Amino acid sequence: MNSKLLLQGSLRSMMRNKLRTLFMGIGVMVGVGTLIAGQSLGTGAEREITQRVNKIFSPGSIMVLSQTLTYEDIEAIESQMDQVIASAPRFGYVEEDISAAGLTRKAAVFGLTVEGETVWNRGVSEGRYISNSDLSKNARVALIGYRLSEALFGEGGDPIGQEIMIRSAPFRVVGVLEPAGIDPHGEDRDEDVYIPITTAMRRLYNMEYIGMAKLIVSNLETIDEDGDEIAEILRREHNIALGENEDFAIYTSKFAGRMIQKANRILTVYMMVAAAVVLLVAAIVIASIMLVVVRERISEIGLRKALGATAQNISYQFLAEVVVITLVSGVLGIGLGLGAANLVSVHIDMPVIVTLQAVLLCLGAALLVGIVPGILPAHKAAGLNPVEALR
C-alpha cells in the first residue's frame, strides 16, 4: 500500500471522528506532558541546585557543624593536618528584626571572618568586606544582601554608610553582598546580614561556640579520608570515647554531590512512574476504542479485501491511524508539558532545560502507546473473512 495514501487515509479518519480522536489523544498528551515536564524541570533543578551547592561546597571543601565547636578545635585541625589549606568559621543564629529608616525586615544574621570571602565563596558587589581591624575591635559593621538593601533603602538606594539596627544595636553598613539566590533549603540568601564573628559572639549574642566552620583540603580524591581524620581529631578535642555519640557532624563536597544525584533520581523516577500510569490508561483507552472501530468498519474492511487489499494492508491501515494520532498527541503533549514546566519554574525559581534525549524519550513513549495497543485491533481487522464481513 502506498504510504502517502495510507497517511492521507489516516488523517481523513481522524477528521471524520474528531471526538474519538480527542479521547484517544488526550491521555497521550497528558502522559507525554507529564514526562517532558518532569524531565525538563528535573534536569533544570539538578543543574541549578548543583551550582548553588557547589558555591557552598566548593571542590575540596569540608563542612563541620557542632554546637560545641570552638576556635581551638579549628586550630587543632589545621595544626595536625597539612592538607588543610584554608578555613573559615561561621557563626549563625536565628533570624532577627533588621530596622532602618522606620522599616523592619526579618533576616538571618551570620558572623564571619576575613577568610569568609574566599572560603565561603561570597564577596561584595559594593563597598568592602569584613577586615581584620573589624574583628579585633568587635566593630559594629555589617554587610547586607541586595534584596534586604532594596527593602530597607529602596530600589537604587545607596546603603553604604547607612545605619541599621540589629537587636536594638546600631550597625553601619559597609558593603552589599554578591547575589546568591535561593539556597537548597528554600531560603533567600540575598536577605542575609554578615557581621564580624567577634562582634556576633561577644557583643551581640555573648556565645563562646562557633557552631560551624568550612575547611578546604588540597586533594579532592582523599576528601572522604580527610573527613574521617577531622572526626578523629574532634573526638579527641571533645573527649568523646569510642562508641559514644558524637556532638558534631561532618559533610564533604563529595557527600553533597551524592545527595544531589540521589534526590534527582528519586524525582525522575517519581515523574516517570506518574507518566507511565497516565500512558498505561491511555493505551487501554486506545485499545478499547480501536476494537470498537474495527467492529464499526467491518463492512469497509470486507470491501477493501474484496477489491484486493491484503491482510497486511488492512493491518497497516489501522496501525497507521493509531500511530498518527499518538504522534500528533505526543508533539502537542511536549508543548503542553513545556508550557506547564515554564509556569512552574517562574514560581519556584528553577530553570527549564530541555534535552534531545528527553524529547526522543517522549516521542518514543507516544509511539509505544500507539503501536502496542493497536496491534490487537489491527490483527483482528486483518483476520476478518471478506465474505463474512460483507454480510
KEVEXGU-334097 format. One record per residue (C-alpha): residue number from 1; residue in three letters; chain; x, y, z. Coordinates in steps of 0.5 Angstrom, whole numbers, plus 2048, in hexadecimal, padded with zeros to 3 digits. Example, Ala and Ser with C-alpha at 12.3 -4.5 7.8 and 13.67 -1.06 7.14 Angstrom:
// KEVEXGU-334097
{1,Ala,A,{819,7F7,810}},
{2,Ser,A,{81B,7FE,80E}},
// end
This chain:
// KEVEXGU-334097
{1,Met,A,{800,800,800}},
{2,Asn,A,{802,807,7FE}},
{3,Ser,A,{805,80A,805}},
{4,Lys,A,{802,811,802}},
{5,Leu,A,{7FB,80E,801}},
{6,Leu,A,{7FC,80B,808}},
{7,Leu,A,{7FE,811,80B}},
{8,Gln,A,{7F8,815,808}},
{9,Gly,A,{7F3,810,80A}},
{10,Ser,A,{7F5,810,811}},
{11,Leu,A,{7F4,818,811}},
{12,Arg,A,{7EE,817,80E}},
{13,Ser,A,{7EB,812,813}},
{14,Met,A,{7EE,817,819}},
{15,Met,A,{7EA,81D,816}},
{16,Arg,A,{7E4,819,815}},
{17,Asn,A,{7E4,816,81C}},
{18,Lys,A,{7E6,81C,820}},
{19,Leu,A,{7E3,81B,827}},
{20,Arg,A,{7E6,813,826}},
{21,Thr,A,{7ED,816,824}},
{22,Leu,A,{7ED,81B,82A}},
{23,Phe,A,{7EB,815,82F}},
{24,Met,A,{7F1,811,82C}},
{25,Gly,A,{7F6,817,82C}},
{26,Ile,A,{7F4,81B,833}},
{27,Gly,A,{7F7,815,837}},
{28,Val,A,{7FE,815,833}},
{29,Met,A,{7FE,81D,833}},
{30,Val,A,{7FE,81D,83B}},
{31,Gly,A,{802,817,83C}},
{32,Val,A,{808,81A,837}},
{33,Gly,A,{807,821,83A}},
{34,Thr,A,{808,81E,841}},
{35,Leu,A,{80E,81A,83F}},
{36,Ile,A,{811,820,83B}},
{37,Ala,A,{80F,825,841}},
{38,Gly,A,{813,820,846}},
{39,Gln,A,{819,81F,842}},
{40,Ser,A,{81A,827,840}},
{41,Leu,A,{819,829,847}},
{42,Gly,A,{81D,823,84A}},
{43,Thr,A,{823,825,845}},
{44,Gly,A,{822,82C,847}},
{45,Ala,A,{821,82B,84E}},
{46,Glu,A,{827,827,84F}},
{47,Arg,A,{82C,82C,84B}},
{48,Glu,A,{829,832,84F}},
{49,Ile,A,{82A,82E,856}},
{50,Thr,A,{831,82B,854}},
{51,Gln,A,{833,832,852}},
{52,Arg,A,{830,835,859}},
{53,Val,A,{833,82F,85D}},
{54,Asn,A,{83A,830,859}},
{55,Lys,A,{83A,837,85B}},
{56,Ile,A,{83A,835,863}},
{57,Phe,A,{83D,82E,862}},
{58,Ser,A,{843,830,85D}},
{59,Pro,A,{847,82B,85B}},
{60,Gly,A,{84C,828,861}},
{61,Ser,A,{847,82B,866}},
{62,Ile,A,{845,828,86C}},
{63,Met,A,{840,82B,871}},
{64,Val,A,{840,82A,878}},
{65,Leu,A,{83A,82B,87D}},
{66,Ser,A,{839,82B,884}},
{67,Gln,A,{836,82F,88A}},
{68,Thr,A,{83D,82E,88E}},
{69,Leu,A,{841,830,888}},
{70,Thr,A,{847,835,88A}},
{71,Tyr,A,{84D,839,887}},
{72,Glu,A,{851,834,88B}},
{73,Asp,A,{84E,82E,887}},
{74,Ile,A,{850,831,880}},
{75,Glu,A,{857,833,882}},
{76,Ala,A,{858,82C,885}},
{77,Ile,A,{855,829,87E}},
{78,Glu,A,{85A,82E,87A}},
{79,Ser,A,{860,82C,87E}},
{80,Gln,A,{85F,825,87D}},
{81,Met,A,{85D,824,876}},
{82,Asp,A,{862,827,871}},
{83,Gln,A,{85D,826,86B}},
{84,Val,A,{858,82C,86E}},
{85,Ile,A,{85A,832,86A}},
{86,Ala,A,{854,837,86D}},
{87,Ser,A,{84F,837,872}},
{88,Ala,A,{84A,83C,874}},
{89,Pro,A,{845,83B,87A}},
{90,Arg,A,{83E,83E,879}},
{91,Phe,A,{839,840,87F}},
{92,Gly,A,{832,83F,87D}},
{93,Tyr,A,{82C,841,882}},
{94,Val,A,{824,842,881}},
{95,Glu,A,{821,847,87C}},
{96,Glu,A,{821,84E,87F}},
{97,Asp,A,{81D,854,87E}},
{98,Ile,A,{821,859,87A}},
{99,Ser,A,{81F,860,87A}},
{100,Ala,A,{821,866,876}},
{101,Ala,A,{81D,86D,875}},
{102,Gly,A,{817,86B,878}},
{103,Leu,A,{816,864,874}},
{104,Thr,A,{817,85D,877}},
{105,Arg,A,{819,857,874}},
{106,Lys,A,{81B,84F,876}},
{107,Ala,A,{822,84D,874}},
{108,Ala,A,{827,848,876}},
{109,Val,A,{82D,84B,87A}},
{110,Phe,A,{834,847,879}},
{111,Gly,A,{83A,848,87C}},
{112,Leu,A,{841,847,877}},
{113,Thr,A,{848,849,877}},
{114,Val,A,{84C,84C,872}},
{115,Glu,A,{84D,845,86E}},
{116,Gly,A,{846,844,86E}},
{117,Glu,A,{846,848,867}},
{118,Thr,A,{84A,843,863}},
{119,Val,A,{849,83C,867}},
{120,Trp,A,{841,83D,867}},
{121,Asn,A,{841,840,860}},
{122,Arg,A,{83E,846,861}},
{123,Gly,A,{840,84D,861}},
{124,Val,A,{83D,854,860}},
{125,Ser,A,{83B,858,85A}},
{126,Glu,A,{83B,85E,85D}},
{127,Gly,A,{83F,861,863}},
{128,Arg,A,{844,85D,867}},
{129,Tyr,A,{844,856,86A}},
{130,Ile,A,{846,855,872}},
{131,Ser,A,{84D,857,874}},
{132,Asn,A,{852,855,879}},
{133,Ser,A,{851,85B,87C}},
{134,Asp,A,{84A,85A,87D}},
{135,Leu,A,{84B,853,880}},
{136,Ser,A,{850,856,885}},
{137,Lys,A,{84C,85C,887}},
{138,Asn,A,{845,858,887}},
{139,Ala,A,{843,85D,882}},
{140,Arg,A,{83B,85E,881}},
{141,Val,A,{83B,85E,87A}},
{142,Ala,A,{837,85A,875}},
{143,Leu,A,{837,857,86E}},
{144,Ile,A,{82F,856,86B}},
{145,Gly,A,{82C,852,866}},
{146,Tyr,A,{82A,857,860}},
{147,Arg,A,{822,855,861}},
{148,Leu,A,{823,857,868}},
{149,Ser,A,{826,85D,866}},
{150,Glu,A,{820,85F,861}},
{151,Ala,A,{81B,85D,866}},
{152,Leu,A,{81E,862,86B}},
{153,Phe,A,{821,867,867}},
{154,Gly,A,{81D,867,861}},
{155,Glu,A,{81F,864,85A}},
{156,Gly,A,{825,868,857}},
{157,Gly,A,{826,86B,85E}},
{158,Asp,A,{82D,86B,861}},
{159,Pro,A,{82E,867,867}},
{160,Ile,A,{836,868,868}},
{161,Gly,A,{837,86C,86F}},
{162,Gln,A,{82F,86C,871}},
{163,Glu,A,{82E,869,878}},
{164,Ile,A,{829,863,879}},
{165,Met,A,{827,860,880}},
{166,Ile,A,{828,859,882}},
{167,Arg,A,{826,857,889}},
{168,Ser,A,{825,85F,88A}},
{169,Ala,A,{82C,85F,889}},
{170,Pro,A,{82F,864,883}},
{171,Phe,A,{833,862,87E}},
{172,Arg,A,{836,865,878}},
{173,Val,A,{835,862,871}},
{174,Val,A,{83C,862,86E}},
{175,Gly,A,{83A,85D,868}},
{176,Val,A,{835,85A,864}},
{177,Leu,A,{836,852,863}},
{178,Glu,A,{836,84F,85C}},
{179,Pro,A,{830,84C,85A}},
{180,Ala,A,{82F,845,85C}},
{181,Gly,A,{827,843,85B}},
{182,Ile,A,{823,83E,85E}},
{183,Asp,A,{827,838,862}},
{184,Pro,A,{825,831,861}},
{185,His,A,{821,832,868}},
{186,Gly,A,{81D,837,864}},
{187,Glu,A,{820,83D,868}},
{188,Asp,A,{821,843,864}},
{189,Arg,A,{829,845,866}},
{190,Asp,A,{828,84C,863}},
{191,Glu,A,{825,84E,869}},
{192,Asp,A,{82B,84C,86E}},
{193,Val,A,{82F,850,872}},
{194,Tyr,A,{836,84F,873}},
{195,Ile,A,{83A,852,879}},
{196,Pro,A,{841,851,87C}},
{197,Ile,A,{841,84A,880}},
{198,Thr,A,{844,84D,886}},
{199,Thr,A,{83E,852,887}},
{200,Ala,A,{839,84D,886}},
{201,Met,A,{83C,848,88B}},
{202,Arg,A,{83E,84E,890}},
{203,Arg,A,{83A,854,88F}},
{204,Leu,A,{833,851,88C}},
{205,Tyr,A,{832,84A,88F}},
{206,Asn,A,{837,849,894}},
{207,Met,A,{839,842,892}},
{208,Glu,A,{83F,83E,892}},
{209,Tyr,A,{83E,839,88D}},
{210,Ile,A,{83F,83A,885}},
{211,Gly,A,{83A,835,883}},
{212,Met,A,{83C,834,87C}},
{213,Ala,A,{843,834,878}},
{214,Lys,A,{845,833,871}},
{215,Leu,A,{84C,830,86F}},
{216,Ile,A,{84F,82F,868}},
{217,Val,A,{853,829,867}},
{218,Ser,A,{859,828,862}},
{219,Asn,A,{857,822,85F}},
{220,Leu,A,{850,820,85D}},
{221,Glu,A,{851,819,85C}},
{222,Thr,A,{852,818,863}},
{223,Ile,A,{84D,81C,866}},
{224,Asp,A,{849,817,869}},
{225,Glu,A,{84F,814,86D}},
{226,Asp,A,{851,81B,86F}},
{227,Gly,A,{849,81C,872}},
{228,Asp,A,{84B,816,876}},
{229,Glu,A,{851,819,878}},
{230,Ile,A,{84E,81F,87A}},
{231,Ala,A,{849,81B,87E}},
{232,Glu,A,{84E,817,882}},
{233,Ile,A,{851,81E,884}},
{234,Leu,A,{84B,821,886}},
{235,Arg,A,{849,81A,88A}},
{236,Arg,A,{850,81C,88E}},
{237,Glu,A,{84F,823,88F}},
{238,His,A,{848,822,892}},
{239,Asn,A,{84A,81C,896}},
{240,Ile,A,{845,817,892}},
{241,Ala,A,{847,810,893}},
{242,Leu,A,{846,80B,88E}},
{243,Gly,A,{83F,808,88D}},
{244,Glu,A,{83C,80F,891}},
{245,Asn,A,{837,813,88D}},
{246,Glu,A,{83B,819,889}},
{247,Asp,A,{839,820,88A}},
{248,Phe,A,{83B,822,883}},
{249,Ala,A,{839,821,87C}},
{250,Ile,A,{83E,821,876}},
{251,Tyr,A,{83C,822,86F}},
{252,Thr,A,{840,822,869}},
{253,Ser,A,{83F,824,862}},
{254,Lys,A,{83F,81D,85F}},
{255,Phe,A,{83A,81B,864}},
{256,Ala,A,{836,822,862}},
{257,Gly,A,{836,81F,85A}},
{258,Arg,A,{834,818,85C}},
{259,Met,A,{82E,81B,860}},
{260,Ile,A,{82C,820,85A}},
{261,Gln,A,{82C,81A,855}},
{262,Lys,A,{828,815,85A}},
{263,Ala,A,{823,81B,85A}},
{264,Asn,A,{823,81C,853}},
{265,Arg,A,{822,814,852}},
{266,Ile,A,{81C,814,856}},
{267,Leu,A,{819,81A,853}},
{268,Thr,A,{81A,817,84C}},
{269,Val,A,{817,810,84E}},
{270,Tyr,A,{811,813,851}},
{271,Met,A,{80F,817,84B}},
{272,Met,A,{811,811,846}},
{273,Val,A,{80C,80D,84A}},
{274,Ala,A,{807,812,84A}},
{275,Ala,A,{807,813,843}},
{276,Ala,A,{807,80B,842}},
{277,Val,A,{801,80B,846}},
{278,Val,A,{7FE,810,841}},
{279,Leu,A,{800,80D,83B}},
{280,Leu,A,{7FE,806,83D}},
{281,Val,A,{7F7,809,83E}},
{282,Ala,A,{7F8,80C,837}},
{283,Ala,A,{7FA,805,834}},
{284,Ile,A,{7F4,802,837}},
{285,Val,A,{7EF,807,834}},
{286,Ile,A,{7F2,807,82D}},
{287,Ala,A,{7F2,7FF,82D}},
{288,Ser,A,{7EA,7FF,82F}},
{289,Ile,A,{7E9,805,82A}},
{290,Met,A,{7EC,801,825}},
{291,Leu,A,{7E9,7FB,826}},
{292,Val,A,{7E2,7FF,825}},
{293,Val,A,{7E5,802,81F}},
{294,Val,A,{7E6,7FB,81C}},
{295,Arg,A,{7DF,7F9,81D}},
{296,Glu,A,{7DC,7FF,81A}},
{297,Arg,A,{7E0,7FE,814}},
{298,Ile,A,{7DF,7F7,813}},
{299,Ser,A,{7DC,7F9,80C}},
{300,Glu,A,{7E1,7FD,80A}},
{301,Ile,A,{7E6,7F8,80B}},
{302,Gly,A,{7E3,7F3,807}},
{303,Leu,A,{7E2,7F7,801}},
{304,Arg,A,{7E9,7F9,802}},
{305,Lys,A,{7EB,7F2,802}},
{306,Ala,A,{7E6,7F0,7FC}},
{307,Leu,A,{7EA,7F5,7F8}},
{308,Gly,A,{7F1,7F2,7F9}},
{309,Ala,A,{7F3,7F5,800}},
{310,Thr,A,{7F8,7F0,803}},
{311,Ala,A,{7F7,7EF,80B}},
{312,Gln,A,{7FE,7F3,80C}},
{313,Asn,A,{7FB,7F9,808}},
{314,Ile,A,{7F5,7F9,80D}},
{315,Ser,A,{7F9,7F8,813}},
{316,Tyr,A,{7FE,7FD,811}},
{317,Gln,A,{7F8,802,810}},
{318,Phe,A,{7F5,801,817}},
{319,Leu,A,{7FC,802,81A}},
{320,Ala,A,{7FE,808,816}},
{321,Glu,A,{7F7,80B,818}},
{322,Val,A,{7FA,80A,820}},
{323,Val,A,{801,80C,81F}},
{324,Val,A,{7FF,812,81B}},
{325,Ile,A,{7FA,814,821}},
{326,Thr,A,{7FF,813,826}},
{327,Leu,A,{805,816,823}},
{328,Val,A,{801,81C,822}},
{329,Ser,A,{7FE,81C,829}},
{330,Gly,A,{806,81B,82B}},
{331,Val,A,{808,821,828}},
{332,Leu,A,{802,825,82B}},
{333,Gly,A,{804,822,832}},
{334,Ile,A,{80B,824,831}},
{335,Gly,A,{809,82B,830}},
{336,Leu,A,{804,82B,836}},
{337,Gly,A,{809,828,83A}},
{338,Leu,A,{80E,82D,839}},
{339,Gly,A,{809,833,83A}},
{340,Ala,A,{807,830,841}},
{341,Ala,A,{80E,82F,843}},
{342,Asn,A,{810,836,841}},
{343,Leu,A,{80A,838,845}},
{344,Val,A,{80C,834,84B}},
{345,Ser,A,{813,837,84A}},
{346,Val,A,{811,83E,84B}},
{347,His,A,{80E,83D,852}},
{348,Ile,A,{814,838,854}},
{349,Asp,A,{81A,83C,851}},
{350,Met,A,{81C,836,84D}},
{351,Pro,A,{81F,836,846}},
{352,Val,A,{81B,831,841}},
{353,Ile,A,{820,82D,83D}},
{354,Val,A,{81E,829,837}},
{355,Thr,A,{823,824,834}},
{356,Leu,A,{822,820,82E}},
{357,Gln,A,{822,81A,832}},
{358,Ala,A,{81C,81C,836}},
{359,Val,A,{818,81E,82F}},
{360,Leu,A,{81A,817,82C}},
{361,Leu,A,{818,813,832}},
{362,Cys,A,{811,817,832}},
{363,Leu,A,{810,815,82A}},
{364,Gly,A,{812,80E,82C}},
{365,Ala,A,{80D,80D,831}},
{366,Ala,A,{808,810,82D}},
{367,Leu,A,{80A,80B,827}},
{368,Leu,A,{80A,805,82C}},
{369,Val,A,{803,807,82F}},
{370,Gly,A,{800,808,828}},
{371,Ile,A,{803,801,825}},
{372,Val,A,{803,7FC,82B}},
{373,Pro,A,{7FB,7FD,82C}},
{374,Gly,A,{7FA,7FE,824}},
{375,Ile,A,{7FD,7F7,823}},
{376,Leu,A,{7F7,7F3,825}},
{377,Pro,A,{7F1,7F7,822}},
{378,Ala,A,{7F6,7F7,81B}},
{379,His,A,{7F7,7F0,81C}},
{380,Lys,A,{7EF,7EF,81D}},
{381,Ala,A,{7EE,7F3,817}},
{382,Ala,A,{7F3,7F0,812}},
{383,Gly,A,{7F0,7E9,814}},
{384,Leu,A,{7E9,7EA,812}},
{385,Asn,A,{7E6,7E6,80C}},
{386,Pro,A,{7E4,7EB,807}},
{387,Val,A,{7DD,7E7,805}},
{388,Glu,A,{7DB,7E7,80D}},
{389,Ala,A,{7DD,7EE,80D}},
{390,Leu,A,{7D9,7F0,807}},
{391,Arg,A,{7D3,7EC,80A}},
// end
